């Protein structure tokens, strides 16, 4: 099977490494608008060759989109146009799904498309960030599976299982709501804390001296690629603003109780928050 990776960065490149190490692809073809990234992907062994988008689609059995979600939204219809009437399969690995799903819901080749979101990653980006085994024992969401052709779904499922991923199923709207709460707000929190600290702590030495592991783990996500996350925030804006309203409400409660010196209210609030461990420790 020839497989094209559109965007061989952290996610696409890691997937390519798993495909190659597991013998799941006869040939991996990389597509990237950045010539340096494309050359680096081949140099690192993420792909066997580079190609233009049209060349890659023409010579591939499976085309995987792993670019920012706004780019997926514009590229996916074009790629589906190219695969109409064929047995080629198209998948994406974007972190939002609903706006992409709406973009192609009436496309004649919709059945050849499988919508994926692997729940894995690091704060790094680009081909050098790719890691073999990144997806092992990680969850992957397949969205709107009933809209994908059976053979396309079976092929993708087999590949995902071979790379060690645990598959779950959701509709696109539910997916976007849930990731807004458990993923997207975490990144906004991290970016916001980093900005607050940089604004107040002008001295780099002070930050390094006083920073403990809790601070480091909280702001780690602020090192994430800004282009990728701006795209995610805007594509999932409805649900993210809903989550932000809830989050800011809780932040204001902390501010209120601290200003009032209300220890009992603070303890109740934090005890309620401690209930999350019942979910995370399962």
C-alpha positions as a Python dict, from the first residue, in 0.01 Angstrom:
ca = {
    (1, 'X'): (0, 0, 0),
    (2, 'X'): (130, 346, -94),
    (3, 'X'): (44, 605, 171),
    (4, 'X'): (79, 982, 142),
    (5, 'X'): (124, 1203, 446),
    (6, 'X'): (15, 1562, 385),
    (7, 'X'): (212, 1747, 652),
    (8, 'X'): (490, 1525, 794),
    (9, 'X'): (527, 1711, 1124),
    (10, 'X'): (477, 1585, 1479),
    (11, 'X'): (156, 1391, 1417),
    (12, 'X'): (194, 1310, 1047),
    (13, 'X'): (562, 1228, 1083),
    (14, 'X'): (506, 1007, 1386),
    (15, 'X'): (231, 823, 1200),
    (16, 'X'): (466, 778, 904),
    (17, 'X'): (733, 629, 1131),
    (18, 'X'): (481, 381, 1273),
    (19, 'X'): (365, 287, 924),
    (20, 'X'): (722, 221, 815),
    (21, 'X'): (837, 39, 1129),
    (22, 'X'): (527, -181, 1126),
    (23, 'X'): (557, -270, 759),
    (24, 'X'): (215, -117, 696),
    (25, 'X'): (320, 81, 389),
    (26, 'X'): (514, -22, 81),
    (27, 'X'): (602, 340, 26),
    (28, 'X'): (540, 661, 223),
    (29, 'X'): (511, 982, 22),
    (30, 'X'): (541, 1321, 192),
    (31, 'X'): (373, 1644, 83),
    (32, 'X'): (470, 1975, 241),
    (33, 'X'): (456, 2332, 112),
    (34, 'X'): (773, 2405, 313),
    (35, 'X'): (1067, 2270, 107),
    (36, 'X'): (1292, 2253, 413),
    (37, 'X'): (1037, 2044, 603),
    (38, 'X'): (995, 1815, 305),
    (39, 'X'): (1370, 1760, 270),
    (40, 'X'): (1405, 1707, 644),
    (41, 'X'): (1121, 1452, 648),
    (42, 'X'): (1298, 1245, 383),
    (43, 'X'): (1635, 1288, 557),
    (44, 'X'): (1487, 1163, 886),
    (45, 'X'): (1329, 863, 717),
    (46, 'X'): (972, 977, 774),
    (47, 'X'): (905, 935, 404),
    (48, 'X'): (1062, 764, 106),
    (49, 'X'): (996, 1045, -140),
    (50, 'X'): (840, 1388, -165),
    (51, 'X'): (576, 1489, -416),
    (52, 'X'): (323, 1753, -508),
    (53, 'X'): (-29, 1709, -377),
    (54, 'X'): (-165, 1594, -713),
    (55, 'X'): (122, 1350, -768),
    (56, 'X'): (82, 1209, -419),
    (57, 'X'): (-292, 1154, -453),
    (58, 'X'): (-253, 991, -794),
    (59, 'X'): (1, 734, -676),
    (60, 'X'): (-143, 659, -329),
    (61, 'X'): (-397, 416, -191),
    (62, 'X'): (-435, 615, 131),
    (63, 'X'): (-396, 990, 176),
    (64, 'X'): (-360, 1121, 532),
    (65, 'X'): (-406, 1491, 607),
    (66, 'X'): (-205, 1612, 905),
    (67, 'X'): (-196, 1988, 866),
    (68, 'X'): (-367, 2269, 1066),
    (69, 'X'): (-743, 2221, 1070),
    (70, 'X'): (-818, 2528, 857),
    (71, 'X'): (-593, 2380, 589),
    (72, 'X'): (-768, 2043, 622),
    (73, 'X'): (-1100, 2218, 567),
    (74, 'X'): (-980, 2368, 238),
    (75, 'X'): (-774, 2071, 114),
    (76, 'X'): (-1014, 1786, 191),
    (77, 'X'): (-1277, 1877, -73),
    (78, 'X'): (-1002, 1914, -334),
    (79, 'X'): (-857, 1573, -253),
    (80, 'X'): (-1202, 1410, -252),
    (81, 'X'): (-1255, 1561, -598),
    (82, 'X'): (-944, 1372, -710),
    (83, 'X'): (-1058, 1037, -570),
    (84, 'X'): (-1417, 1031, -699),
    (85, 'X'): (-1491, 692, -855),
    (86, 'X'): (-1179, 527, -712),
    (87, 'X'): (-1108, 301, -414),
    (88, 'X'): (-862, 548, -263),
    (89, 'X'): (-908, 632, 104),
    (90, 'X'): (-867, 975, 261),
    (91, 'X'): (-824, 1038, 634),
    (92, 'X'): (-745, 1342, 845),
    (93, 'X'): (-589, 1375, 1189),
    (94, 'X'): (-726, 1714, 1285),
    (95, 'X'): (-816, 1819, 1639),
    (96, 'X'): (-1156, 1958, 1537),
    (97, 'X'): (-1414, 1781, 1328),
    (98, 'X'): (-1753, 1951, 1294),
    (99, 'X'): (-1662, 2231, 1052),
    (100, 'X'): (-1463, 1985, 840),
    (101, 'X'): (-1754, 1738, 838),
    (102, 'X'): (-1996, 2007, 723),
    (103, 'X'): (-1759, 2108, 443),
    (104, 'X'): (-1778, 1763, 278),
    (105, 'X'): (-2111, 1624, 400),
    (106, 'X'): (-2262, 1630, 50),
    (107, 'X'): (-1949, 1544, -146),
    (108, 'X'): (-1995, 1247, -384),
    (109, 'X'): (-1677, 1087, -246),
    (110, 'X'): (-1771, 1139, 121),
    (111, 'X'): (-1769, 763, 179),
    (112, 'X'): (-1397, 745, 96),
    (113, 'X'): (-1318, 976, 390),
    (114, 'X'): (-1257, 864, 749),
    (115, 'X'): (-1236, 1136, 1015),
    (116, 'X'): (-971, 1069, 1282),
    (117, 'X'): (-834, 1242, 1590),
    (118, 'X'): (-544, 1064, 1763),
    (119, 'X'): (-523, 1186, 2123),
    (120, 'X'): (-146, 1215, 2134),
    (121, 'X'): (124, 1474, 2092),
    (122, 'X'): (390, 1689, 2252),
    (123, 'X'): (450, 2062, 2266),
    (124, 'X'): (695, 2039, 1976),
    (125, 'X'): (629, 2062, 1602),
    (126, 'X'): (782, 1993, 1263),
    (127, 'X'): (950, 1681, 1122),
    (128, 'X'): (1217, 1676, 1394),
    (129, 'X'): (942, 1635, 1655),
    (130, 'X'): (821, 1304, 1506),
    (131, 'X'): (845, 1004, 1739),
    (132, 'X'): (812, 637, 1653),
    (133, 'X'): (562, 479, 1892),
    (134, 'X'): (393, 809, 1981),
    (135, 'X'): (49, 656, 1933),
    (136, 'X'): (101, 326, 2114),
    (137, 'X'): (-166, 279, 2385),
    (138, 'X'): (-314, 619, 2299),
    (139, 'X'): (-680, 678, 2221),
    (140, 'X'): (-796, 767, 1872),
    (141, 'X'): (-1144, 894, 1790),
    (142, 'X'): (-1316, 798, 1466),
    (143, 'X'): (-1597, 1043, 1396),
    (144, 'X'): (-1917, 983, 1199),
    (145, 'X'): (-1815, 628, 1108),
    (146, 'X'): (-2156, 557, 955),
    (147, 'X'): (-2072, 803, 676),
    (148, 'X'): (-1756, 616, 571),
    (149, 'X'): (-1760, 322, 328),
    (150, 'X'): (-1717, -13, 503),
    (151, 'X'): (-1393, -100, 323),
    (152, 'X'): (-1242, 241, 400),
    (153, 'X'): (-1337, 213, 766),
    (154, 'X'): (-1205, -144, 792),
    (155, 'X'): (-871, -49, 635),
    (156, 'X'): (-822, 249, 866),
    (157, 'X'): (-928, 46, 1171),
    (158, 'X'): (-676, -224, 1087),
    (159, 'X'): (-394, 30, 1051),
    (160, 'X'): (-483, 208, 1376),
    (161, 'X'): (-491, -119, 1568),
    (162, 'X'): (-156, -219, 1419),
    (163, 'X'): (1, 101, 1551),
    (164, 'X'): (-128, 22, 1901),
    (165, 'X'): (-407, 276, 1926),
    (166, 'X'): (-732, 228, 2118),
    (167, 'X'): (-1032, 320, 1903),
    (168, 'X'): (-1344, 506, 2020),
    (169, 'X'): (-1632, 645, 1815),
    (170, 'X'): (-1816, 978, 1835),
    (171, 'X'): (-2016, 1211, 1618),
    (172, 'X'): (-1833, 1528, 1516),
    (173, 'X'): (-2037, 1766, 1732),
    (174, 'X'): (-1986, 1562, 2051),
    (175, 'X'): (-1617, 1528, 1971),
    (176, 'X'): (-1568, 1903, 1935),
    (177, 'X'): (-1755, 1978, 2257),
    (178, 'X'): (-1554, 1727, 2459),
    (179, 'X'): (-1213, 1830, 2323),
    (180, 'X'): (-1297, 2193, 2397),
    (181, 'X'): (-1328, 2095, 2764),
    (182, 'X'): (-1042, 1849, 2802),
    (183, 'X'): (-784, 1975, 2552),
    (184, 'X'): (-841, 2316, 2402),
    (185, 'X'): (-906, 2499, 2730),
    (186, 'X'): (-584, 2349, 2870),
    (187, 'X'): (-385, 2516, 2594),
    (188, 'X'): (-562, 2850, 2642),
    (189, 'X'): (-490, 2829, 3016),
    (190, 'X'): (-125, 2754, 2948),
    (191, 'X'): (-85, 3038, 2697),
    (192, 'X'): (-262, 3279, 2936),
    (193, 'X'): (-49, 3186, 3237),
    (194, 'X'): (270, 3220, 3032),
    (195, 'X'): (162, 3566, 2915),
    (196, 'X'): (73, 3672, 3270),
    (197, 'X'): (408, 3559, 3407),
    (198, 'X'): (605, 3717, 3123),
    (199, 'X'): (419, 4044, 3179),
    (200, 'X'): (494, 4058, 3552),
    (201, 'X'): (824, 3870, 3579),
    (202, 'X'): (1055, 4066, 3351),
    (203, 'X'): (1360, 3887, 3489),
    (204, 'X'): (1430, 3549, 3329),
    (205, 'X'): (1643, 3459, 3630),
    (206, 'X'): (1350, 3510, 3868),
    (207, 'X'): (1129, 3278, 3664),
    (208, 'X'): (1392, 3003, 3659),
    (209, 'X'): (1470, 3041, 4030),
    (210, 'X'): (1113, 3028, 4154),
    (211, 'X'): (953, 2796, 3900),
    (212, 'X'): (862, 2455, 4040),
    (213, 'X'): (742, 2144, 3861),
    (214, 'X'): (377, 2251, 3891),
    (215, 'X'): (443, 2573, 3703),
    (216, 'X'): (649, 2395, 3439),
    (217, 'X'): (380, 2134, 3374),
    (218, 'X'): (110, 2401, 3353),
    (219, 'X'): (293, 2624, 3104),
    (220, 'X'): (448, 2340, 2900),
    (221, 'X'): (167, 2365, 2647),
    (222, 'X'): (250, 2732, 2588),
    (223, 'X'): (544, 2606, 2382),
    (224, 'X'): (298, 2457, 2131),
    (225, 'X'): (285, 2574, 1770),
    (226, 'X'): (87, 2899, 1755),
    (227, 'X'): (-32, 2856, 1394),
    (228, 'X'): (-172, 2511, 1471),
    (229, 'X'): (-356, 2625, 1781),
    (230, 'X'): (-492, 2950, 1638),
    (231, 'X'): (-652, 2737, 1367),
    (232, 'X'): (-797, 2495, 1624),
    (233, 'X'): (-938, 2774, 1842),
    (234, 'X'): (-1109, 2944, 1548),
    (235, 'X'): (-1247, 2622, 1397),
    (236, 'X'): (-1398, 2523, 1733),
    (237, 'X'): (-1488, 2874, 1845),
    (238, 'X'): (-1849, 2804, 1946),
    (239, 'X'): (-1764, 2531, 2194),
    (240, 'X'): (-1443, 2696, 2313),
    (241, 'X'): (-1622, 3020, 2402),
    (242, 'X'): (-1879, 2813, 2591),
    (243, 'X'): (-1600, 2647, 2788),
    (244, 'X'): (-1425, 2979, 2845),
    (245, 'X'): (-1742, 3125, 2997),
    (246, 'X'): (-1758, 2836, 3243),
    (247, 'X'): (-1385, 2853, 3315),
    (248, 'X'): (-1386, 3229, 3374),
    (249, 'X'): (-1683, 3187, 3606),
    (250, 'X'): (-1479, 2946, 3820),
    (251, 'X'): (-1176, 3178, 3812),
    (252, 'X'): (-1396, 3464, 3931),
    (253, 'X'): (-1521, 3248, 4218),
    (254, 'X'): (-1163, 3194, 4331),
    (255, 'X'): (-1099, 3568, 4302),
    (256, 'X'): (-1417, 3648, 4498),
    (257, 'X'): (-1346, 3409, 4785),
    (258, 'X'): (-980, 3515, 4808),
    (259, 'X'): (-1078, 3884, 4819),
    (260, 'X'): (-1339, 3806, 5087),
    (261, 'X'): (-1094, 3597, 5289),
    (262, 'X'): (-1349, 3314, 5283),
    (263, 'X'): (-1142, 3006, 5367),
    (264, 'X'): (-1445, 2775, 5397),
    (265, 'X'): (-1571, 2866, 5049),
    (266, 'X'): (-1224, 2816, 4900),
    (267, 'X'): (-1193, 2474, 5061),
    (268, 'X'): (-1538, 2371, 4935),
    (269, 'X'): (-1447, 2486, 4585),
    (270, 'X'): (-1118, 2294, 4585),
    (271, 'X'): (-1277, 1984, 4738),
    (272, 'X'): (-1530, 1987, 4456),
    (273, 'X'): (-1242, 2011, 4210),
    (274, 'X'): (-1067, 1717, 4381),
    (275, 'X'): (-1348, 1494, 4255),
    (276, 'X'): (-1171, 1487, 3918),
    (277, 'X'): (-928, 1233, 4065),
    (278, 'X'): (-1207, 973, 4069),
    (279, 'X'): (-1213, 997, 3690),
    (280, 'X'): (-840, 1034, 3627),
    (281, 'X'): (-737, 756, 3867),
    (282, 'X'): (-958, 490, 3708),
}
